[in-house]
């Protein structure tokens, strides 16, 4: 984790690299990878995966680094460090799980971002996928296929969001049900207005 690195040069290097990856659109990365292969070009699947993953990985790295910086300033973690708990234990066992909710919130948004960039990347690599299928359906005015593609994309985004929320509940015990302390939806609906 960059937040725990004692070398400022490493922190600045990773920060600059992630900023550069965030600044370059996935289409430019795909074009660079597709033409950089030279004599032995990279397989289209590798180009697609790397072009879509690099900006997302940079976004997640920046969110994780910021969340770790905020969490490491908490009093309980500084007290544990002062009591002699090793730095790696404080980082991995205590700070990292506390920093994950912010990252998981962003990770669910990235699912939609990956789908939106898929069409451009599929056009560059000439590999058909959901983006190109949606485009072809819209050009052919095939409303049933376009609606099915939109529904599949919405389902994928929903599944990614559900997985991120489930991981959030698993990682952060504060979000779990704590018995009768919180009113249920049924109790809120049946409560008379005052």
N, C-alpha and C positions, 0 to 999 in steps of 0.2 A: 504494500500500500504506500502510495506516494506521501500521504499525510504523515506517516511514521518515519520517512526517510530523513536522516540527519543531514544529508548533503543538499545544500540549496541548489547546486548545479543540476542534480537529478530532478528535483522538483520543478525547476524552471524548464528543463528540457522536455519533461513529460507534459507540462502545461502548454508549452509552445506547440508540441506535436499534436496534442488534442485540439488546440485552437485551429491549427492548420487543417486538420481532418474535418472539423466542423465547418470550416469556411469553404471547402471544396465540395461542390455538389456531387452526388453519387454518379451522375451521368459523366462528369469529367473523369472521375476515377475509373469508370468502366471503359471509357474511350482510351485512357492512358494504359490500362491493363490489356485491352484488346490489341493495341498497337505495339506494346512493349515486348511482346513475346518473340518478335523477330522470326528466326528460322523455325523455331518450335513454339507456336502460339499456345497460350494457356487454354485449357478447355473452357467452353462457355459457362459451365456450371461454376467453375472456380472464379471466373471473372464476375459473374452475377453475385455470388456469395460474398466475395471480398468487397465489391463495390457497394453493396447494401450494408454490410456489417461494419465497415470502418467508421463512417460518420456516427452510426449508432453507438459503437464502442467508445468513441471519443466523448459523446454526450454522457454516457453512463459513467465514464471515468471522471469527468468533471463534477458530476452530481455526487459520486461517491467520495471524492476528495473533499468537497465542500461539506458534506454531511459528517465525515470523519473529523474534520477540523472543528466543527461545532460540538460534536459529541465529546471529543477529547478535552474540552474545556469544562465539562461538568464536574462538580465538586466531588461526587462519589468516585469518579475515575482518577482524579488527582489525588484523592485520599488513599485509594488503593495503591497507587504508584508510590506515594510517600511511605506506606507501610511495608514496602519492599516487594510487592507483587511484580514479577518480571514484566517488562514492557510488552513482550509478545502475548502474554496471557491477558493483560489488560486490553490489548488491541483486538485480538481474535475472539476472546471469550466474552468480553463485556462491551467494548466500543463498537465492534463491527455489527453485532445484531441490533444495536440501538440506531445505527446509521442506515440500516437497510430499508426502513419504511419510505424514506424519501426517494431512494433509488428505485424501489418497486413501483412507486407511483409514476415515475417517468418511464419505466420499462413497459407499462401497459399502454402508454401513449405511443411508444416506438413501434408497436405492432401495426398501427395505422400508417405510420410513416414508412415502414417497409413496404406495405402494400401500395402506397401512392408512388413510390419510386420504382416499383417493379416494371411498369409499362416502358419507361425510358430505357431501363437496363435490358429488357427483353428485346427491344428494337435494335439496340447496339449489338447484342450477342446473337441475334437471329434465333433465339430459343423461345419456343412458345410456352406460355404460362397463363396465369389468370389475368394478368394485365393485358396481354396481347389478345386473349380471347374476348375480353370485355370490349376492347377497341374494335375488333372485327365485328362483334355483335352490334355495336353502335353504328358503325359505318354501313352495315347491311340492314340496319333498322329492324333487327330481330329483337323485339321487346322481351320475348320470353327468355331468351338466352341472356340478354343484358340484365334482366331482373334476377335471374339465377346467379349470375356472376356477382352482382351487387349483394345478393343475399349470402353467398359464400364468403365474400369479403367481410361482410358485417358479422357473420358467424365466427370467422377467424379472429377478428378484433375482439369480439366478445369473449372468446375462449382465452385469449391472451390476457385480457383484463381480469377474467375470473381466476386464472392461474396466479396472476400477480396479487390479487386480493387474498387468495388462499395462502400463499406464501407469507403475506403480511400478517395474517392471523396466526400462522404457525410460528413465525419468528418473534413477533411482539406479543408477549403475554398480556399486555394491557388492553388489547383489543378483543380478547376472548370474553365470552359471557361470564359474568360474575354473579350468577345466581339471581336473586330477586331485587338487586340494587337498581337495575335499570328497568323501567316499565316496558312491557311488550307492546307491539303494535295494536293488539286487540284491546289492551287496557287504555291505550291512548284514544282509540276510536270510540269506546264506550263511555269515556269520561264525559260528564255533562259540561257544557260551556258555562262559564261564570260571567 
